Amino acid sequence: MDIIIRNAILVTMDDRHRILKNFSMGIEGGRIVEISEKIKGEADFEISAEGRVVLPGLINAHTHLAMTLFRGSADDLPLMEWLTQEIWPVEAHLEAKDVYAGSLLGCLEMIRSGTTTFNDMYYYLDEVAKSVGEAGIRGVLSFPLLDVAGEEQGEKLLGKAKEGLKRYNGIERDSKIIVFVGPHSPYTCSERLLIQAKVLAEEHNTGLHIHVSETMTEVKNSLDTHGLRPFEYLEKIGFLGENVLAAHGVHVNKAEMDLIKMRGVSIAHSPVSNMKLASGIAPVPEYIKNGINVALGTDGCASNNNLDMFEEIKISALLHKIASGDPSVLKAYSALEMATINAARALGLEKETGSLEIGKRADIIIVDFQNPNLKPLSNPVSHLVYSARGCDVSTTIVNGDVLMLDGELRTLDENRVMKFAEEQAGDLFARAGKEDKLFS
Ligand SMILES: [Zn+2]
């Protein structure tokens, strides 16, 4: 075997919800090949996990990775003002190198905080892919499509999306990169572009990543323009299907909930972003009650402002309790499912990742329970949801590759990545005439 992790507490997230005490796990050829109390023999690489918890790597189901460069640059604004006054004017000056630097920083932060797969939507997809390749993380990438500036813009971006699909999908079986089609939203894409995106995704047998029903303004505008709410409109044009991952889904009525269920659409819930932009509270307990698959995502670092999925898990569990007045409405285990197996399902990767099971890819994290915030050990799941933080992750493994071991990064040069991002952010804001955005 390549790796054996010994004497761990395994929080498997499998369909039997097994939590195994003093178990070991064997990894070979990038996959989990054994889970048992004692693994005979030795591996090239042995990890003693005594007193630590091993769980499937967390999956961030909605982000814009390179927006790490925007961290802290535009806070305390509502969505449309934030987008049109702060984000889009700077993004207009984006260059490939910015996206590379911001994505590397994002990969570093994700490896440190236990995320092994992320679902991205951003420009310069080749640069995102390059950073993913260097970091060794698993990425589902989509190039944003929109045509607010007209048909020509839509065609140009569609061309870039096609290039990405051709370049990365299905080239090698073990590739850590998958490309989705990413129409930005029903309010930034014409009906024509939305349909083109859907057809493209079908041609390439891949997923669709789109923002839907994030704010009340979006719903109101959709009613004014189409006479239909966003999900009703998407249903009318034949867009919805099992390969659709809709980010946010904050404002939906009963009829839309039925459509989401009927079409098998997954929702990527981003509570921190929704709270920070005061967009609203997604009806997550109702989604779950209706059998709709809900995953969890941080959204970009301009609206969060970090990529710590542990924080997202905790806040999702807390938000729905206070919103409903019922502390049992979203239990700890359900919150953890949203960041693991549900997110894998939302990305069509449930056979490959999202739980610790023999045959699945070895996407694994080890959380160091020898930290004061995780003592005494009464309930591992409770601790993971309510007490742990991203910085409690000690080891991160993706596809059997050890990206961080006992807090030491093995693929990225941490100082170089942070310095590069700092320099590139300064450069970008200077190009956009917003030098005042950086403190240093
Ligand atoms: Zn987003």
Residues whose N, C-alpha, C, O or C-beta is under 5 A from the ligand:
A	BS01	ZN	D299
